[in-house]
Amino acid sequence: MQSIRKKKVVILFVVLLFVVGTIGYRNLLNVNWIDALYMTIITISTVGYGEVAPLTTDGKIFSILLILFSMAIIGYGITTLASFIFEGNMREVWRKRKMKERIEKMNNHYIVCGAGKTGSYVIEELIEKGEDFIVVERESDVVEQLMARDIPVILADATTDEALINANVKKAKGLVSALSSDADNLFTVLTVRELNEKITIVSKALDRRSNDKILRAGANKTVLPDEIGGRRMVSMLLRPSVMAFLDTITYAGEIELDLEEIQILTGSNLIDQSLRTAQIPEKTGLIVIAIEKKQDGKMIFNPSSAEILKDKDTLIVLGKQEQVNKLSDIASGDRSVKTIKRGRE
């Protein structure tokens, strides 16, 4: 902003220099406007062409002052321009270096491949949740926009090994492939799975026929945006009250409710207690919607009050964020172990 202001000041001084010089020569030499402008230009540029009229003493003094002022303004302009170019390049180099160092230090993070229509929503949601993530995008203008927001981003093709390695894919815990074609998503999933066998991969699929191929390539889950959108529209027509409830859960309503998962960790007082004795709704105000049992991976929906909680079971709960935080503390047990809940910190 300051450099732009300096450029405007230089332009203003140059214009004033021509105006003052033209008016001055017209009055001092008693010539027409064209001749006065001509005298101003040859004086400022010091090209050495002949004068249009004999210079008086006042005219000579005016020419000397005009040359001195023009040299000062031109010098200032060159310095400002050089500073603008140099500082701009240095600032850009410094910003990219800091971004690279930040990306290299990331661990247990998420990767978003593609910052298009779908990817942009993923990015905003991860920001909302306070998660660490890296974006891999091949459009330079999109990369510039993300960098301006201080979002970690790599300018590269997400289908290449190099791009994914630079995004620390081997240390990442999850990846979203939201590229513009099923072929690119398929190739990205295949490459990611080869580089990291344990990472969780969620991929976009545009065509239902590509869905199974992407899953076989290594994706844990796939999402068909058009299909989801179509089903949601029909649900809004046929089950408006249900959709209004879901909108409340997804922050579209006035009351914000989180649908979260919290794992019961070793040392928690919840272990070996029934839901009745645990009194989760009374202590936190949350609704326990389901329990995923660690032993067999079975999902128990609307569990009974007699259901026994075990170590590493995962509770699916509905409530406000502060209520979720209370249960997180209760389920943590050993304070050195962090909960794996997905939610805002």
C-alpha positions as CSV (number, residue, x, y, z in Angstrom):
1,M,0.0,0.0,0.0
2,Q,2.8,2.4,0.9
3,S,4.7,1.6,-2.4
4,I,1.5,2.4,-4.4
5,R,1.2,5.7,-2.6
6,K,4.8,6.6,-3.4
7,K,4.2,5.8,-7.1
8,K,1.2,8.1,-7.1
9,V,3.2,10.9,-5.5
10,V,5.9,10.5,-8.2
11,I,3.3,10.7,-11.0
12,L,1.8,13.8,-9.4
13,F,5.1,15.6,-9.1
14,V,6.0,14.8,-12.8
15,V,2.6,16.2,-13.9
16,L,3.1,19.3,-11.8
17,L,6.6,19.7,-13.2
18,F,5.3,19.8,-16.8
19,V,2.5,22.2,-15.9
20,V,4.8,24.6,-14.0
21,G,7.4,24.4,-16.8
22,T,4.9,25.1,-19.6
23,I,3.2,28.0,-17.8
24,G,6.6,29.4,-16.8
25,Y,8.1,29.4,-20.3
26,R,5.0,30.8,-21.8
27,N,5.1,33.8,-19.5
28,L,8.8,34.3,-19.4
29,L,9.5,33.8,-23.2
30,N,6.1,35.1,-24.4
31,V,5.6,32.0,-26.7
32,N,2.6,29.9,-27.5
33,W,1.5,26.8,-25.5
34,I,3.1,24.3,-27.9
35,D,6.5,26.1,-27.8
36,A,6.3,26.4,-24.0
37,L,5.6,22.6,-23.7
38,Y,8.5,22.0,-26.1
39,M,10.9,24.0,-24.0
40,T,9.7,22.2,-20.9
41,I,10.4,18.8,-22.5
42,I,13.8,19.6,-23.9
43,T,14.8,21.2,-20.6
44,I,13.7,18.3,-18.4
45,S,15.1,15.7,-20.8
46,T,18.3,17.7,-21.4
47,V,18.4,16.6,-25.0
48,G,20.1,19.8,-26.1
49,Y,17.8,21.0,-28.9
50,G,17.7,24.8,-29.6
51,E,15.5,27.2,-27.8
52,V,12.4,28.5,-29.5
53,A,13.2,32.0,-28.3
54,P,16.2,33.8,-26.8
55,L,16.5,33.0,-23.0
56,T,16.4,36.0,-20.7
57,T,18.2,36.0,-17.3
58,D,14.9,35.0,-15.7
59,G,14.4,32.3,-18.3
60,K,17.9,30.9,-17.6
61,I,17.3,30.9,-13.8
62,F,13.9,29.2,-14.4
63,S,15.6,26.6,-16.6
64,I,18.2,25.8,-14.0
65,L,15.6,25.4,-11.3
66,L,13.4,23.3,-13.6
67,I,16.4,21.0,-14.4
68,L,17.3,20.6,-10.7
69,F,13.8,19.8,-9.6
70,S,13.3,17.4,-12.5
71,M,16.5,15.6,-11.6
72,A,15.4,15.3,-8.0
73,I,11.9,14.0,-9.0
74,I,13.3,11.5,-11.6
75,G,15.9,10.3,-9.0
76,Y,13.2,9.8,-6.4
77,G,11.0,8.0,-9.0
78,I,13.8,5.6,-10.0
79,T,14.6,4.9,-6.3
80,T,10.9,4.3,-5.6
81,L,10.5,1.9,-8.5
82,A,13.6,0.0,-7.6
83,S,12.5,-0.3,-4.0
84,F,9.0,-1.5,-5.1
85,I,10.5,-4.2,-7.3
86,F,13.2,-5.3,-4.9
87,E,10.9,-5.2,-1.8
88,G,8.1,-6.9,-3.6
89,N,10.4,-9.8,-4.8
90,M,12.0,-10.1,-1.3
91,R,8.6,-10.1,0.3
92,E,7.4,-12.8,-2.0
93,V,10.5,-14.9,-1.5
94,W,10.3,-14.6,2.2
95,R,6.6,-15.5,2.2
96,K,7.2,-18.6,0.1
97,R,10.1,-19.6,2.3
98,K,8.1,-19.3,5.5
99,M,5.2,-21.2,3.9
100,K,7.6,-24.0,2.8
101,E,9.1,-24.3,6.4
102,R,5.6,-24.4,7.8
103,I,4.5,-27.2,5.5
104,E,7.7,-29.2,6.2
105,K,7.0,-29.1,9.9
106,M,3.4,-30.4,9.6
107,N,2.6,-33.8,11.0
108,N,-0.7,-35.7,11.5
109,H,-2.4,-33.2,9.3
110,Y,-4.9,-33.3,6.4
111,I,-4.3,-32.8,2.7
112,V,-6.8,-31.2,0.3
113,C,-6.1,-32.0,-3.4
114,G,-7.9,-29.4,-5.5
115,A,-9.3,-26.0,-4.4
116,G,-12.2,-25.8,-6.8
117,K,-15.9,-25.7,-6.0
118,T,-15.9,-28.8,-3.8
119,G,-12.3,-28.3,-2.4
120,S,-13.1,-24.7,-1.3
121,Y,-15.9,-26.0,0.9
122,V,-13.6,-28.6,2.4
123,I,-11.0,-25.9,3.1
124,E,-13.5,-23.6,4.8
125,E,-14.8,-26.5,7.0
126,L,-11.3,-27.4,8.1
127,I,-10.6,-23.8,9.0
128,E,-13.8,-23.7,11.0
129,K,-12.8,-26.9,12.8
130,G,-9.3,-25.6,13.5
131,E,-7.5,-28.5,11.8
132,D,-4.0,-28.4,10.3
133,F,-4.1,-29.0,6.5
134,I,-2.2,-28.4,3.3
135,V,-3.8,-27.6,-0.1
136,V,-2.3,-28.9,-3.3
137,E,-3.6,-26.8,-6.3
138,R,-2.3,-26.4,-9.8
139,E,-4.0,-23.1,-10.7
140,S,-1.5,-20.3,-9.9
141,D,-4.2,-17.6,-9.4
142,V,-6.0,-19.9,-6.9
143,V,-2.7,-20.5,-5.1
144,E,-2.1,-16.8,-4.8
145,Q,-5.5,-16.3,-3.2
146,L,-4.9,-19.0,-0.7
147,M,-1.4,-17.7,0.2
148,A,-2.9,-14.2,0.7
149,R,-5.1,-15.8,3.4
150,D,-2.1,-17.5,4.9
151,I,-3.4,-21.0,4.0
152,P,-0.6,-23.6,3.5
153,V,-0.6,-24.4,-0.2
154,I,1.6,-26.0,-2.8
155,L,1.5,-25.1,-6.5
156,A,1.6,-28.5,-8.1
157,D,-0.3,-31.3,-9.8
158,A,-1.8,-33.5,-7.0
159,T,-1.6,-36.6,-9.2
160,T,2.3,-36.6,-9.0
161,D,4.4,-38.3,-6.4
162,E,6.5,-35.1,-5.9
163,A,3.5,-32.9,-5.0
164,L,2.2,-35.4,-2.5
165,I,5.6,-36.0,-1.0
166,N,6.1,-32.2,-0.6
167,A,2.8,-32.1,1.2
168,N,4.1,-34.7,3.7
169,V,1.6,-37.3,2.7
170,K,3.6,-40.0,4.6
171,K,2.9,-38.0,7.9
172,A,-0.7,-37.0,7.1
173,K,-3.7,-38.7,8.7
174,G,-6.3,-37.8,6.0
175,L,-6.6,-36.7,2.5
176,V,-9.5,-35.3,0.4
177,S,-9.2,-35.7,-3.4
178,A,-11.5,-33.0,-4.9
179,L,-10.1,-32.7,-8.4
180,S,-12.1,-31.8,-11.4
181,S,-12.1,-35.3,-13.1
182,D,-12.6,-38.8,-12.0
183,A,-9.5,-39.9,-13.8
184,D,-7.4,-37.4,-11.8
185,N,-9.1,-38.4,-8.5
186,L,-8.5,-42.1,-9.3
187,F,-4.8,-41.6,-10.1
188,T,-4.3,-39.4,-7.0
189,V,-6.0,-42.0,-4.7
190,L,-3.8,-44.8,-6.2
191,T,-0.6,-42.7,-5.7
192,V,-1.5,-41.7,-2.2
193,R,-2.3,-45.3,-1.1
194,E,1.1,-46.4,-2.4
195,L,2.8,-43.7,-0.4
196,N,0.9,-44.1,2.8
197,E,-1.0,-47.3,3.6
198,K,-2.6,-46.0,6.8
199,I,-4.0,-42.6,5.6
200,T,-7.7,-42.1,5.4
201,I,-8.7,-41.1,1.9
202,V,-12.0,-39.5,0.9
203,S,-12.5,-38.8,-2.8
204,K,-15.0,-37.0,-5.0
205,A,-16.6,-39.0,-7.8
206,L,-18.5,-37.4,-10.6
207,D,-19.7,-40.5,-12.3
208,R,-21.3,-43.4,-10.4
209,R,-19.4,-45.8,-12.7
210,S,-16.1,-44.4,-11.4
211,N,-17.2,-44.8,-7.8
212,D,-16.1,-48.5,-7.4
213,K,-12.9,-47.9,-9.3
214,I,-11.8,-45.2,-6.9
215,L,-12.7,-47.4,-3.9
216,R,-10.7,-50.3,-5.4
217,A,-7.8,-47.9,-6.0
218,G,-7.6,-47.3,-2.2
219,A,-10.1,-44.7,-1.2
220,N,-11.9,-45.3,2.2
221,K,-15.0,-43.4,1.1
222,T,-16.3,-41.6,-2.0
223,V,-18.8,-38.8,-2.4
224,L,-20.9,-38.1,-5.4
225,P,-21.9,-34.4,-5.0
226,D,-24.6,-34.5,-7.7
227,E,-26.3,-37.5,-6.2
228,I,-26.1,-36.0,-2.7
229,G,-27.5,-32.7,-3.9
230,G,-30.4,-34.4,-5.8
231,R,-31.4,-36.5,-2.8
232,R,-31.2,-33.5,-0.5
233,M,-33.6,-31.6,-2.8
234,V,-36.1,-34.4,-2.8
235,S,-35.8,-34.7,1.0
236,M,-36.6,-31.0,1.3
237,L,-39.7,-31.6,-0.7
238,L,-40.9,-34.7,1.1
239,R,-39.4,-34.4,4.6
240,P,-39.0,-30.7,5.3
241,S,-39.0,-31.1,9.1
242,V,-36.3,-33.7,9.0
243,M,-34.2,-31.5,6.8
244,A,-34.8,-28.6,9.1
245,F,-33.4,-30.7,12.0
246,L,-30.3,-31.7,9.9
247,D,-29.8,-28.0,9.0
248,T,-29.7,-27.2,12.7
249,I,-27.0,-29.8,13.1
250,T,-25.0,-28.5,10.2
251,Y,-25.1,-24.9,11.5
252,A,-27.7,-23.7,9.0
253,G,-30.2,-22.9,11.7
254,E,-30.1,-20.4,14.6
255,I,-29.0,-23.0,17.1
256,E,-25.6,-24.5,16.5
257,L,-25.3,-28.2,17.4
258,D,-22.3,-30.5,16.8
259,L,-22.6,-34.1,15.8
260,E,-19.3,-35.3,17.2
261,E,-17.4,-38.5,17.9
262,I,-15.4,-39.0,21.1
263,Q,-13.3,-42.0,22.0
264,I,-13.2,-43.3,25.5
265,L,-9.5,-43.5,26.4
266,T,-7.6,-45.7,28.9
267,G,-8.0,-44.5,32.4
268,S,-11.4,-42.9,31.9
269,N,-14.0,-43.3,34.6
270,L,-16.5,-44.2,31.9
271,I,-14.9,-47.6,31.2
272,D,-17.0,-50.6,32.4
273,Q,-20.0,-48.3,33.3
274,S,-23.4,-48.5,31.7
275,L,-24.9,-45.5,30.1
276,R,-27.3,-45.3,33.0
277,T,-24.6,-45.0,35.6
278,A,-22.4,-42.9,33.4
279,Q,-25.1,-40.2,33.3
280,I,-23.7,-38.5,30.2
281,P,-26.9,-36.5,29.4
282,E,-27.1,-35.3,33.1
283,K,-23.5,-34.4,33.4
284,T,-23.0,-32.8,29.9
285,G,-26.4,-32.2,28.4
286,L,-25.5,-34.3,25.3
287,I,-27.6,-36.8,23.5
288,V,-25.8,-40.2,22.9
289,I,-27.0,-41.2,19.4
290,A,-24.8,-44.2,18.8
291,I,-21.8,-46.2,20.1
292,E,-19.1,-47.7,17.9
293,K,-17.7,-50.8,19.7
294,K,-14.0,-51.2,19.5
295,Q,-14.1,-54.9,19.9
296,D,-16.0,-55.7,16.7
297,G,-16.5,-52.4,15.0
298,K,-20.3,-52.7,15.4
299,M,-22.3,-49.5,15.4
300,I,-25.1,-49.5,18.0
301,F,-27.7,-46.8,17.2
302,N,-29.9,-45.4,20.0
303,P,-28.2,-47.6,22.6
304,S,-30.1,-48.7,25.7
305,S,-29.2,-47.4,29.2
306,A,-27.9,-50.9,30.0
307,E,-25.1,-50.7,27.3
308,I,-21.7,-51.1,28.9
309,L,-18.9,-48.7,27.8
310,K,-15.5,-50.2,27.1
311,D,-12.0,-48.9,26.5
312,K,-11.6,-47.4,23.0
313,D,-15.4,-47.4,22.3
314,T,-16.4,-44.3,20.4
315,L,-19.5,-42.2,21.4
316,I,-21.5,-40.4,18.7
317,V,-23.1,-37.5,20.5
318,L,-25.2,-34.4,19.6
319,G,-25.0,-31.1,21.4
320,K,-23.3,-27.8,21.7
321,Q,-19.5,-27.4,21.6
322,E,-19.1,-26.6,25.2
323,Q,-21.1,-29.8,26.1
324,V,-18.9,-31.8,23.8
325,N,-15.8,-30.4,25.5
326,K,-17.1,-31.6,28.9
327,L,-17.5,-35.1,27.7
328,S,-14.1,-35.0,26.1
329,D,-12.6,-34.3,29.5
330,I,-14.5,-37.1,31.1
331,A,-13.6,-39.6,28.3
332,S,-10.0,-38.6,28.2
333,G,-9.0,-40.4,31.4
334,D,-5.2,-40.2,31.0
335,R,-4.5,-36.5,30.4
336,S,-1.4,-37.4,28.3
337,V,-3.7,-39.0,25.8
338,K,-5.6,-36.7,23.4
339,T,-9.1,-37.4,22.3
340,I,-9.6,-38.1,18.6
341,K,-12.9,-36.3,18.4
342,R,-13.5,-34.3,15.3
343,G,-14.7,-30.9,16.3
344,R,-13.8,-27.3,17.0
345,E,-11.2,-26.8,19.7
